[in-house]
Amino acid sequence: FYEATVGAGLPILSTLQNLLATGDKVKQIEGVFSGTLSYIFNSFGASKKFSDVVAEAKALGYTEPDP
């Protein structure tokens, strides 16, 4: 058993384990598991350069140490 955090630090694996232990079935998991990508997807558009959006995300503290 390994634990990881995603989604603003929520303990996803233990939540899934608890669901399965109660008899629930998980059919699919979807999401954006990166603060950098989440910011980019919500901020990128025709009016902004990709590199500028990544720089903004880094300045705001949303990115990994070396995006």
All heavy atoms as TSV, in Angstrom:
chain	resi	resn	atom	element	x	y	z
A	1	PHE	N	N	0.847	-1.186	0.000
A	1	PHE	CA	C	0.000	0.000	0.000
A	1	PHE	C	C	0.881	1.233	0.000
A	1	PHE	O	O	1.776	1.374	0.814
A	1	PHE	CB	C	-0.904	-0.033	1.232
A	1	PHE	CG	C	-1.718	1.220	1.424
A	1	PHE	CD1	C	-2.780	1.502	0.609
A	1	PHE	CD2	C	-1.408	2.097	2.438
A	1	PHE	CE1	C	-3.533	2.625	0.785
A	1	PHE	CE2	C	-2.156	3.240	2.630
A	1	PHE	CZ	C	-3.226	3.508	1.801
A	2	TYR	N	N	0.646	2.106	-0.963
A	2	TYR	CA	C	1.369	3.369	-1.054
A	2	TYR	C	C	0.364	4.505	-1.031
A	2	TYR	O	O	-0.737	4.375	-1.542
A	2	TYR	CB	C	2.188	3.446	-2.347
A	2	TYR	CG	C	3.277	2.408	-2.410
A	2	TYR	CD1	C	3.062	1.192	-3.022
A	2	TYR	CD2	C	4.507	2.648	-1.821
A	2	TYR	CE1	C	4.050	0.228	-3.072
A	2	TYR	CE2	C	5.512	1.705	-1.857
A	2	TYR	CZ	C	5.277	0.493	-2.488
A	2	TYR	OH	O	6.268	-0.445	-2.530
A	3	GLU	N	N	0.740	5.597	-0.428
A	3	GLU	CA	C	-0.137	6.759	-0.335
A	3	GLU	C	C	0.458	7.899	-1.134
A	3	GLU	O	O	1.663	8.081	-1.138
A	3	GLU	CB	C	-0.301	7.182	1.125
A	3	GLU	CG	C	-1.268	8.324	1.343
A	3	GLU	CD	C	-2.715	7.968	1.015
A	3	GLU	OE1	O	-3.186	6.899	1.408
A	3	GLU	OE2	O	-3.363	8.772	0.336
A	4	ALA	N	N	-0.360	8.628	-1.820
A	4	ALA	CA	C	0.072	9.814	-2.547
A	4	ALA	C	C	-0.976	10.893	-2.343
A	4	ALA	O	O	-2.118	10.606	-2.003
A	4	ALA	CB	C	0.217	9.507	-4.028
A	5	THR	N	N	-0.579	12.111	-2.510
A	5	THR	CA	C	-1.544	13.198	-2.389
A	5	THR	C	C	-1.652	13.918	-3.719
A	5	THR	O	O	-0.673	14.146	-4.405
A	5	THR	CB	C	-1.151	14.205	-1.295
A	5	THR	OG1	O	0.140	14.729	-1.591
A	5	THR	CG2	C	-1.152	13.570	0.069
A	6	VAL	N	N	-2.866	14.230	-4.077
A	6	VAL	CA	C	-3.170	15.009	-5.266
A	6	VAL	C	C	-4.395	15.836	-4.951
A	6	VAL	O	O	-4.992	15.695	-3.887
A	6	VAL	CB	C	-3.450	14.109	-6.500
A	6	VAL	CG1	C	-2.228	13.338	-6.892
A	6	VAL	CG2	C	-4.610	13.188	-6.242
A	7	GLY	N	N	-4.790	16.682	-5.845
A	7	GLY	CA	C	-6.021	17.439	-5.624
A	7	GLY	C	C	-5.952	18.275	-4.367
A	7	GLY	O	O	-6.735	18.087	-3.459
A	8	ALA	N	N	-4.977	19.157	-4.298
A	8	ALA	CA	C	-4.782	20.042	-3.140
A	8	ALA	C	C	-4.426	19.258	-1.884
A	8	ALA	O	O	-4.789	19.617	-0.779
A	8	ALA	CB	C	-6.013	20.918	-2.909
A	9	GLY	N	N	-3.703	18.176	-2.049
A	9	GLY	CA	C	-3.217	17.422	-0.901
A	9	GLY	C	C	-4.215	16.450	-0.307
A	9	GLY	O	O	-4.056	16.008	0.824
A	10	LEU	N	N	-5.267	16.113	-1.034
A	10	LEU	CA	C	-6.251	15.166	-0.510
A	10	LEU	C	C	-5.706	13.737	-0.600
A	10	LEU	O	O	-5.120	13.355	-1.598
A	10	LEU	CB	C	-7.552	15.269	-1.313
A	10	LEU	CG	C	-8.202	16.642	-1.323
A	10	LEU	CD1	C	-9.376	16.655	-2.287
A	10	LEU	CD2	C	-8.642	17.039	0.060
A	11	PRO	N	N	-5.892	12.938	0.426
A	11	PRO	CA	C	-5.377	11.559	0.414
A	11	PRO	C	C	-6.246	10.637	-0.439
A	11	PRO	O	O	-7.172	9.993	0.038
A	11	PRO	CB	C	-5.417	11.161	1.891
A	11	PRO	CG	C	-6.513	12.002	2.464
A	11	PRO	CD	C	-6.494	13.298	1.685
A	12	ILE	N	N	-5.958	10.575	-1.707
A	12	ILE	CA	C	-6.799	9.861	-2.668
A	12	ILE	C	C	-6.764	8.343	-2.468
A	12	ILE	O	O	-7.792	7.683	-2.497
A	12	ILE	CB	C	-6.390	10.215	-4.108
A	12	ILE	CG1	C	-6.538	11.711	-4.359
A	12	ILE	CG2	C	-7.164	9.408	-5.129
A	12	ILE	CD1	C	-7.919	12.260	-4.153
A	13	LEU	N	N	-5.578	7.765	-2.274
A	13	LEU	CA	C	-5.487	6.309	-2.205
A	13	LEU	C	C	-6.228	5.732	-1.004
A	13	LEU	O	O	-6.909	4.718	-1.118
A	13	LEU	CB	C	-4.028	5.854	-2.202
A	13	LEU	CG	C	-3.266	6.125	-3.500
A	13	LEU	CD1	C	-1.829	5.643	-3.373
A	13	LEU	CD2	C	-3.936	5.456	-4.677
A	14	SER	N	N	-6.114	6.365	0.147
A	14	SER	CA	C	-6.834	5.838	1.310
A	14	SER	C	C	-8.350	5.991	1.133
A	14	SER	O	O	-9.117	5.138	1.571
A	14	SER	CB	C	-6.367	6.510	2.603
A	14	SER	OG	O	-6.625	7.894	2.569
A	15	THR	N	N	-8.775	7.048	0.465
A	15	THR	CA	C	-10.198	7.221	0.174
A	15	THR	C	C	-10.695	6.100	-0.725
A	15	THR	O	O	-11.750	5.508	-0.473
A	15	THR	CB	C	-10.456	8.586	-0.490
A	15	THR	OG1	O	-10.009	9.617	0.378
A	15	THR	CG2	C	-11.926	8.778	-0.815
A	16	LEU	N	N	-9.934	5.788	-1.760
A	16	LEU	CA	C	-10.311	4.682	-2.647
A	16	LEU	C	C	-10.331	3.353	-1.904
A	16	LEU	O	O	-11.236	2.539	-2.091
A	16	LEU	CB	C	-9.353	4.599	-3.830
A	16	LEU	CG	C	-9.462	5.721	-4.854
A	16	LEU	CD1	C	-8.345	5.613	-5.878
A	16	LEU	CD2	C	-10.814	5.690	-5.536
A	17	GLN	N	N	-9.344	3.138	-1.065
A	17	GLN	CA	C	-9.285	1.895	-0.297
A	17	GLN	C	C	-10.518	1.769	0.605
A	17	GLN	O	O	-11.108	0.690	0.707
A	17	GLN	CB	C	-8.004	1.866	0.528
A	17	GLN	CG	C	-7.778	0.551	1.236
A	17	GLN	CD	C	-6.476	0.542	2.007
A	17	GLN	OE1	O	-6.085	1.544	2.598
A	17	GLN	NE2	N	-5.795	-0.590	1.990
A	18	ASN	N	N	-10.918	2.857	1.231
A	18	ASN	CA	C	-12.099	2.831	2.091
A	18	ASN	C	C	-13.374	2.566	1.288
A	18	ASN	O	O	-14.260	1.841	1.740
A	18	ASN	CB	C	-12.219	4.138	2.868
A	18	ASN	CG	C	-11.157	4.281	3.921
A	18	ASN	OD1	O	-10.562	3.297	4.376
A	18	ASN	ND2	N	-10.862	5.518	4.303
A	19	LEU	N	N	-13.483	3.155	0.107
A	19	LEU	CA	C	-14.645	2.896	-0.744
A	19	LEU	C	C	-14.730	1.424	-1.118
A	19	LEU	O	O	-15.801	0.813	-1.050
A	19	LEU	CB	C	-14.574	3.754	-2.010
A	19	LEU	CG	C	-14.848	5.241	-1.846
A	19	LEU	CD1	C	-14.503	5.985	-3.128
A	19	LEU	CD2	C	-16.292	5.487	-1.456
A	20	LEU	N	N	-13.601	0.868	-1.520
A	20	LEU	CA	C	-13.579	-0.549	-1.904
A	20	LEU	C	C	-13.889	-1.453	-0.716
A	20	LEU	O	O	-14.570	-2.465	-0.866
A	20	LEU	CB	C	-12.226	-0.901	-2.516
A	20	LEU	CG	C	-11.911	-0.200	-3.851
A	20	LEU	CD1	C	-10.470	-0.466	-4.260
A	20	LEU	CD2	C	-12.874	-0.629	-4.929
A	21	ALA	N	N	-13.411	-1.085	0.460
A	21	ALA	CA	C	-13.649	-1.893	1.662
A	21	ALA	C	C	-15.126	-1.933	2.041
A	21	ALA	O	O	-15.587	-2.904	2.640
A	21	ALA	CB	C	-12.824	-1.354	2.826
A	22	THR	N	N	-15.885	-0.896	1.678
A	22	THR	CA	C	-17.313	-0.873	1.996
A	22	THR	C	C	-18.172	-1.513	0.909
A	22	THR	O	O	-19.389	-1.544	1.022
A	22	THR	CB	C	-17.807	0.576	2.221
A	22	THR	OG1	O	-17.640	1.316	1.012
A	22	THR	CG2	C	-17.079	1.249	3.362
A	23	GLY	N	N	-17.511	-2.012	-0.148
A	23	GLY	CA	C	-18.244	-2.690	-1.201
A	23	GLY	C	C	-18.525	-1.842	-2.430
A	23	GLY	O	O	-19.093	-2.338	-3.399
A	24	ASP	N	N	-18.157	-0.574	-2.394
A	24	ASP	CA	C	-18.340	0.262	-3.586
A	24	ASP	C	C	-17.366	-0.174	-4.669
A	24	ASP	O	O	-16.292	-0.708	-4.385
A	24	ASP	CB	C	-18.099	1.739	-3.264
A	24	ASP	CG	C	-19.217	2.348	-2.443
A	24	ASP	OD1	O	-20.371	1.931	-2.628
A	24	ASP	OD2	O	-18.930	3.242	-1.630
A	25	LYS	N	N	-17.747	0.045	-5.914
A	25	LYS	CA	C	-16.879	-0.270	-7.044
A	25	LYS	C	C	-16.478	1.028	-7.732
A	25	LYS	O	O	-17.335	1.855	-8.039
A	25	LYS	CB	C	-17.579	-1.203	-8.028
A	25	LYS	CG	C	-17.825	-2.568	-7.437
A	25	LYS	CD	C	-18.447	-3.498	-8.441
A	25	LYS	CE	C	-18.651	-4.853	-7.748
A	25	LYS	NZ	N	-19.245	-5.824	-8.643
A	26	VAL	N	N	-15.212	1.190	-7.968
A	26	VAL	CA	C	-14.698	2.367	-8.665
A	26	VAL	C	C	-14.495	1.971	-10.120
A	26	VAL	O	O	-13.712	1.071	-10.421
A	26	VAL	CB	C	-13.372	2.860	-8.044
A	26	VAL	CG1	C	-12.831	4.052	-8.812
A	26	VAL	CG2	C	-13.571	3.194	-6.570
A	27	LYS	N	N	-15.202	2.624	-11.002
A	27	LYS	CA	C	-15.118	2.287	-12.420
A	27	LYS	C	C	-14.112	3.143	-13.166
A	27	LYS	O	O	-13.521	2.710	-14.144
A	27	LYS	CB	C	-16.487	2.445	-13.081
A	27	LYS	CG	C	-17.518	1.469	-12.581
A	27	LYS	CD	C	-18.826	1.666	-13.303
A	27	LYS	CE	C	-19.846	0.662	-12.803
A	27	LYS	NZ	N	-21.108	0.791	-13.536
A	28	GLN	N	N	-13.906	4.366	-12.716
A	28	GLN	CA	C	-13.036	5.271	-13.450
A	28	GLN	C	C	-12.624	6.424	-12.549
A	28	GLN	O	O	-13.391	6.858	-11.701
A	28	GLN	CB	C	-13.788	5.815	-14.668
A	28	GLN	CG	C	-12.968	6.661	-15.587
A	28	GLN	CD	C	-13.743	6.977	-16.866
A	28	GLN	OE1	O	-14.563	6.186	-17.320
A	28	GLN	NE2	N	-13.481	8.127	-17.437
A	29	ILE	N	N	-11.406	6.893	-12.761
A	29	ILE	CA	C	-10.915	8.078	-12.056
A	29	ILE	C	C	-10.411	9.045	-13.118
A	29	ILE	O	O	-9.649	8.667	-14.003
A	29	ILE	CB	C	-9.774	7.725	-11.082
A	29	ILE	CG1	C	-10.281	6.758	-10.024
A	29	ILE	CG2	C	-9.205	8.985	-10.448
A	29	ILE	CD1	C	-9.209	6.220	-9.118
A	30	GLU	N	N	-10.838	10.276	-13.038
A	30	GLU	CA	C	-10.388	11.307	-13.957
A	30	GLU	C	C	-10.023	12.544	-13.165
A	30	GLU	O	O	-10.569	12.781	-12.098
A	30	GLU	CB	C	-11.489	11.676	-14.955
A	30	GLU	CG	C	-11.869	10.581	-15.903
A	30	GLU	CD	C	-12.933	11.026	-16.903
A	30	GLU	OE1	O	-13.308	12.210	-16.905
A	30	GLU	OE2	O	-13.378	10.174	-17.670
A	31	GLY	N	N	-9.099	13.312	-13.703
A	31	GLY	CA	C	-8.765	14.565	-13.052
A	31	GLY	C	C	-7.481	15.146	-13.589
A	31	GLY	O	O	-6.777	14.536	-14.372
A	32	VAL	N	N	-7.202	16.345	-13.158
A	32	VAL	CA	C	-5.932	16.997	-13.436
A	32	VAL	C	C	-5.145	16.899	-12.137
A	32	VAL	O	O	-5.529	17.480	-11.131
A	32	VAL	CB	C	-6.132	18.472	-13.844
A	32	VAL	CG1	C	-4.797	19.162	-14.023
A	32	VAL	CG2	C	-6.954	18.559	-15.115
A	33	PHE	N	N	-4.070	16.125	-12.167
A	33	PHE	CA	C	-3.336	15.843	-10.951
A	33	PHE	C	C	-2.057	16.658	-10.851
A	33	PHE	O	O	-1.062	16.209	-10.304
A	33	PHE	CB	C	-3.028	14.343	-10.872
A	33	PHE	CG	C	-4.286	13.514	-10.925
A	33	PHE	CD1	C	-4.602	12.774	-12.038
A	33	PHE	CD2	C	-5.167	13.529	-9.861
A	33	PHE	CE1	C	-5.767	12.033	-12.082
A	33	PHE	CE2	C	-6.333	12.792	-9.893
A	33	PHE	CZ	C	-6.637	12.040	-11.011
A	34	SER	N	N	-2.092	17.854	-11.363
A	34	SER	CA	C	-0.929	18.724	-11.354
A	34	SER	C	C	-1.388	20.165	-11.173
A	34	SER	O	O	-2.241	20.644	-11.925
A	34	SER	CB	C	-0.156	18.581	-12.670
A	34	SER	OG	O	0.725	19.658	-12.859
A	35	GLY	N	N	-0.831	20.838	-10.200
A	35	GLY	CA	C	-1.153	22.249	-9.999
A	35	GLY	C	C	-0.765	23.093	-11.190
A	35	GLY	O	O	-1.472	24.024	-11.579
A	36	THR	N	N	0.361	22.760	-11.799
A	36	THR	CA	C	0.818	23.494	-12.979
A	36	THR	C	C	-0.184	23.352	-14.115
A	36	THR	O	O	-0.630	24.345	-14.703
A	36	THR	CB	C	2.186	22.964	-13.460
A	36	THR	OG1	O	3.122	23.051	-12.399
A	36	THR	CG2	C	2.706	23.769	-14.635
A	37	LEU	N	N	-0.559	22.114	-14.440
A	37	LEU	CA	C	-1.482	21.897	-15.550
A	37	LEU	C	C	-2.858	22.490	-15.277
A	37	LEU	O	O	-3.492	23.038	-16.175
A	37	LEU	CB	C	-1.603	20.407	-15.853
A	37	LEU	CG	C	-0.358	19.763	-16.456
A	37	LEU	CD1	C	-0.572	18.261	-16.623
A	37	LEU	CD2	C	0.001	20.400	-17.778
A	38	SER	N	N	-3.312	22.397	-14.057
A	38	SER	CA	C	-4.607	22.960	-13.720
A	38	SER	C	C	-4.624	24.461	-13.981
A	38	SER	O	O	-5.551	24.987	-14.601
A	38	SER	CB	C	-4.934	22.682	-12.250
A	38	SER	OG	O	-6.182	23.240	-11.922
A	39	TYR	N	N	-3.587	25.152	-13.538
A	39	TYR	CA	C	-3.515	26.599	-13.773
A	39	TYR	C	C	-3.433	26.897	-15.269
A	39	TYR	O	O	-4.126	27.783	-15.769
A	39	TYR	CB	C	-2.317	27.210	-13.046
A	39	TYR	CG	C	-2.290	28.714	-13.161
A	39	TYR	CD1	C	-3.042	29.498	-12.298
A	39	TYR	CD2	C	-1.555	29.345	-14.158
A	39	TYR	CE1	C	-3.058	30.879	-12.417
A	39	TYR	CE2	C	-1.562	30.721	-14.290
A	39	TYR	CZ	C	-2.317	31.485	-13.410
A	39	TYR	OH	O	-2.329	32.853	-13.536
A	40	ILE	N	N	-2.595	26.144	-15.985
A	40	ILE	CA	C	-2.436	26.371	-17.425
A	40	ILE	C	C	-3.755	26.158	-18.156
A	40	ILE	O	O	-4.158	26.973	-18.991
A	40	ILE	CB	C	-1.329	25.473	-17.998
A	40	ILE	CG1	C	0.038	25.959	-17.500
A	40	ILE	CG2	C	-1.370	25.457	-19.526
A	40	ILE	CD1	C	1.181	25.008	-17.791
A	41	PHE	N	N	-4.456	25.065	-17.872
A	41	PHE	CA	C	-5.720	24.783	-18.550
A	41	PHE	C	C	-6.741	25.886	-18.321
A	41	PHE	O	O	-7.573	26.168	-19.180
A	41	PHE	CB	C	-6.307	23.452	-18.084
A	41	PHE	CG	C	-5.528	22.246	-18.535
A	41	PHE	CD1	C	-5.556	21.090	-17.793
A	41	PHE	CD2	C	-4.772	22.264	-19.690
A	41	PHE	CE1	C	-4.852	19.963	-18.200
A	41	PHE	CE2	C	-4.059	21.151	-20.107
A	41	PHE	CZ	C	-4.101	19.992	-19.364
A	42	ASN	N	N	-6.710	26.501	-17.151
A	42	ASN	CA	C	-7.679	27.543	-16.834
A	42	ASN	C	C	-7.242	28.937	-17.261
A	42	ASN	O	O	-8.052	29.866	-17.223
A	42	ASN	CB	C	-7.978	27.541	-15.337
A	42	ASN	CG	C	-8.798	26.354	-14.925
A	42	ASN	OD1	O	-9.867	26.124	-15.476
A	42	ASN	ND2	N	-8.313	25.576	-13.989
A	43	SER	N	N	-5.976	29.105	-17.663
A	43	SER	CA	C	-5.464	30.441	-17.968
A	43	SER	C	C	-4.990	30.629	-19.401
A	43	SER	O	O	-4.888	31.754	-19.872
A	43	SER	CB	C	-4.288	30.770	-17.037
A	43	SER	OG	O	-4.685	30.705	-15.695
A	44	PHE	N	N	-4.679	29.554	-20.078
A	44	PHE	CA	C	-4.096	29.652	-21.416
A	44	PHE	C	C	-5.159	30.000	-22.439
A	44	PHE	O	O	-6.268	29.480	-22.414
A	44	PHE	CB	C	-3.422	28.327	-21.779
A	44	PHE	CG	C	-2.668	28.358	-23.074
A	44	PHE	CD1	C	-1.579	29.196	-23.245
A	44	PHE	CD2	C	-3.045	27.551	-24.124
A	44	PHE	CE1	C	-0.882	29.224	-24.427
A	44	PHE	CE2	C	-2.348	27.561	-25.315
A	44	PHE	CZ	C	-1.269	28.410	-25.474
A	45	GLY	N	N	-4.815	30.902	-23.330
A	45	GLY	CA	C	-5.724	31.283	-24.402
A	45	GLY	C	C	-4.959	31.989	-25.502
A	45	GLY	O	O	-3.739	32.148	-25.434
A	46	ALA	N	N	-5.687	32.420	-26.501
A	46	ALA	CA	C	-5.064	33.055	-27.661
A	46	ALA	C	C	-4.334	34.343	-27.294
A	46	ALA	O	O	-3.407	34.747	-27.986
A	46	ALA	CB	C	-6.121	33.339	-28.716
A	47	SER	N	N	-4.723	34.972	-26.211
A	47	SER	CA	C	-4.117	36.258	-25.854
A	47	SER	C	C	-2.855	36.121	-25.006
A	47	SER	O	O	-2.210	37.128	-24.717
A	47	SER	CB	C	-5.137	37.125	-25.110
A	47	SER	OG	O	-5.491	36.494	-23.884
A	48	LYS	N	N	-2.485	34.899	-24.605
A	48	LYS	CA	C	-1.308	34.701	-23.748
A	48	LYS	C	C	-0.382	33.655	-24.338
A	48	LYS	O	O	-0.842	32.651	-24.874
A	48	LYS	CB	C	-1.716	34.241	-22.346
A	48	LYS	CG	C	-2.399	35.273	-21.509
A	48	LYS	CD	C	-2.602	34.738	-20.097
A	48	LYS	CE	C	-3.261	35.766	-19.215
A	48	LYS	NZ	N	-3.426	35.260	-17.846
A	49	LYS	N	N	0.918	33.901	-24.202
A	49	LYS	CA	C	1.893	32.897	-24.607
A	49	LYS	C	C	1.953	31.803	-23.546
A	49	LYS	O	O	1.809	32.068	-22.346
A	49	LYS	CB	C	3.285	33.528	-24.749
A	49	LYS	CG	C	3.397	34.471	-25.916
A	49	LYS	CD	C	4.752	35.143	-26.102
A	49	LYS	CE	C	5.892	34.660	-25.288
A	49	LYS	NZ	N	7.131	35.409	-25.467
A	50	PHE	N	N	2.167	30.570	-23.997
A	50	PHE	CA	C	2.260	29.431	-23.088
A	50	PHE	C	C	3.327	29.666	-22.026
A	50	PHE	O	O	3.101	29.439	-20.839
A	50	PHE	CB	C	2.573	28.162	-23.892
A	50	PHE	CG	C	2.676	26.921	-23.053
A	50	PHE	CD1	C	1.538	26.269	-22.619
A	50	PHE	CD2	C	3.916	26.415	-22.693
A	50	PHE	CE1	C	1.629	25.127	-21.845
A	50	PHE	CE2	C	4.015	25.277	-21.916
A	50	PHE	CZ	C	2.872	24.631	-21.491
A	51	SER	N	N	4.488	30.152	-22.436
A	51	SER	CA	C	5.585	30.378	-21.490
A	51	SER	C	C	5.217	31.424	-20.447
A	51	SER	O	O	5.633	31.333	-19.289
A	51	SER	CB	C	6.862	30.784	-22.226
A	51	SER	OG	O	6.644	31.950	-22.997
A	52	ASP	N	N	4.412	32.407	-20.825
A	52	ASP	CA	C	3.971	33.419	-19.860
A	52	ASP	C	C	3.026	32.823	-18.824
A	52	ASP	O	O	3.085	33.161	-17.634
A	52	ASP	CB	C	3.294	34.592	-20.569
A	52	ASP	CG	C	4.253	35.429	-21.386
A	52	ASP	OD1	O	5.476	35.353	-21.138
A	52	ASP	OD2	O	3.772	36.159	-22.286
A	53	VAL	N	N	2.152	31.936	-19.278
A	53	VAL	CA	C	1.205	31.297	-18.349
A	53	VAL	C	C	1.968	30.410	-17.356
A	53	VAL	O	O	1.679	30.416	-16.162
A	53	VAL	CB	C	0.134	30.491	-19.115
A	53	VAL	CG1	C	-0.772	29.744	-18.143
A	53	VAL	CG2	C	-0.689	31.412	-19.990
A	54	VAL	N	N	2.967	29.667	-17.840
A	54	VAL	CA	C	3.783	28.840	-16.946
A	54	VAL	C	C	4.533	29.724	-15.957
A	54	VAL	O	O	4.597	29.417	-14.760
A	54	VAL	CB	C	4.761	27.948	-17.741
A	54	VAL	CG1	C	5.714	27.218	-16.800
A	54	VAL	CG2	C	3.989	26.945	-18.581
A	55	ALA	N	N	5.076	30.838	-16.418
A	55	ALA	CA	C	5.787	31.766	-15.527
A	55	ALA	C	C	4.846	32.333	-14.467
A	55	ALA	O	O	5.228	32.473	-13.296
A	55	ALA	CB	C	6.421	32.891	-16.344
A	56	GLU	N	N	3.610	32.658	-14.852
A	56	GLU	CA	C	2.615	33.142	-13.886
A	56	GLU	C	C	2.321	32.077	-12.828
A	56	GLU	O	O	2.266	32.376	-11.626
A	56	GLU	CB	C	1.307	33.499	-14.592
A	56	GLU	CG	C	1.344	34.743	-15.413
A	56	GLU	CD	C	0.047	34.947	-16.201
A	56	GLU	OE1	O	-0.954	34.231	-15.946
A	56	GLU	OE2	O	0.043	35.813	-17.085
A	57	ALA	N	N	2.128	30.847	-13.284
A	57	ALA	CA	C	1.841	29.751	-12.351
A	57	ALA	C	C	2.993	29.573	-11.364
A	57	ALA	O	O	2.776	29.371	-10.172
A	57	ALA	CB	C	1.588	28.453	-13.119
A	58	LYS	N	N	4.212	29.665	-11.871
A	58	LYS	CA	C	5.386	29.520	-11.000
A	58	LYS	C	C	5.449	30.662	-9.992
A	58	LYS	O	O	5.680	30.438	-8.803
A	58	LYS	CB	C	6.659	29.465	-11.824
A	58	LYS	CG	C	7.888	29.196	-10.986
A	58	LYS	CD	C	9.127	29.001	-11.827
A	58	LYS	CE	C	10.305	28.667	-10.909
A	58	LYS	NZ	N	11.527	28.432	-11.656
A	59	ALA	N	N	5.206	31.883	-10.452
A	59	ALA	CA	C	5.246	33.051	-9.565
A	59	ALA	C	C	4.186	32.963	-8.464
A	59	ALA	O	O	4.397	33.433	-7.343
A	59	ALA	CB	C	5.055	34.332	-10.373
A	60	LEU	N	N	3.062	32.338	-8.772
A	60	LEU	CA	C	1.979	32.186	-7.799
A	60	LEU	C	C	2.161	30.973	-6.883
A	60	LEU	O	O	1.368	30.753	-5.982
A	60	LEU	CB	C	0.639	32.085	-8.528
A	60	LEU	CG	C	0.196	33.363	-9.239
A	60	LEU	CD1	C	-0.990	33.089	-10.164
A	60	LEU	CD2	C	-0.153	34.442	-8.220
A	61	GLY	N	N	3.198	30.170	-7.152
A	61	GLY	CA	C	3.472	29.021	-6.302
A	61	GLY	C	C	2.687	27.775	-6.648
A	61	GLY	O	O	2.593	26.853	-5.837
A	62	TYR	N	N	2.104	27.708	-7.849
A	62	TYR	CA	C	1.291	26.560	-8.243
A	62	TYR	C	C	2.108	25.432	-8.879
A	62	TYR	O	O	1.576	24.343	-9.075
A	62	TYR	CB	C	0.196	26.972	-9.229
A	62	TYR	CG	C	-0.810	27.947	-8.664
A	62	TYR	CD1	C	-1.286	28.988	-9.442
A	62	TYR	CD2	C	-1.291	27.823	-7.373
A	62	TYR	CE1	C	-2.220	29.889	-8.935
A	62	TYR	CE2	C	-2.208	28.707	-6.866
A	62	TYR	CZ	C	-2.673	29.737	-7.652
A	62	TYR	OH	O	-3.594	30.615	-7.156
A	63	THR	N	N	3.340	25.703	-9.251
A	63	THR	CA	C	4.098	24.730	-10.018
A	63	THR	C	C	4.991	23.858	-9.138
A	63	THR	O	O	5.248	24.153	-7.984
A	63	THR	CB	C	5.004	25.440	-11.047
A	63	THR	OG1	O	6.008	26.166	-10.338
A	63	THR	CG2	C	4.237	26.334	-11.956
A	64	GLU	N	N	5.470	22.811	-9.776
A	64	GLU	CA	C	6.520	22.002	-9.199
A	64	GLU	C	C	7.780	22.868	-9.191
A	64	GLU	O	O	7.820	23.898	-9.842
A	64	GLU	CB	C	6.707	20.731	-10.046
A	64	GLU	CG	C	5.522	19.781	-10.017
A	64	GLU	CD	C	4.306	20.251	-10.794
A	64	GLU	OE1	O	4.412	21.188	-11.618
A	64	GLU	OE2	O	3.223	19.702	-10.577
A	65	PRO	N	N	8.837	22.459	-8.465
A	65	PRO	CA	C	10.031	23.307	-8.376
A	65	PRO	C	C	10.654	23.685	-9.719
A	65	PRO	O	O	11.187	24.780	-9.877
A	65	PRO	CB	C	11.006	22.474	-7.552
A	65	PRO	CG	C	10.133	21.558	-6.762
A	65	PRO	CD	C	8.940	21.279	-7.630
A	66	ASP	N	N	10.599	22.802	-10.721
A	66	ASP	CA	C	11.207	23.088	-12.014
A	66	ASP	C	C	10.224	22.718	-13.121
A	66	ASP	O	O	10.324	21.674	-13.734
A	66	ASP	CB	C	12.497	22.277	-12.182
A	66	ASP	CG	C	13.237	22.623	-13.455
A	66	ASP	OD1	O	12.923	23.659	-14.087
A	66	ASP	OD2	O	14.120	21.860	-13.839
A	67	PRO	N	N	9.246	23.625	-13.376
A	67	PRO	CA	C	8.217	23.280	-14.368
A	67	PRO	C	C	8.833	23.258	-15.732
A	67	PRO	O	O	8.396	23.079	-16.717
A	67	PRO	CB	C	7.184	24.366	-14.213
A	67	PRO	CG	C	7.934	25.544	-13.692
A	67	PRO	CD	C	9.043	24.956	-12.857
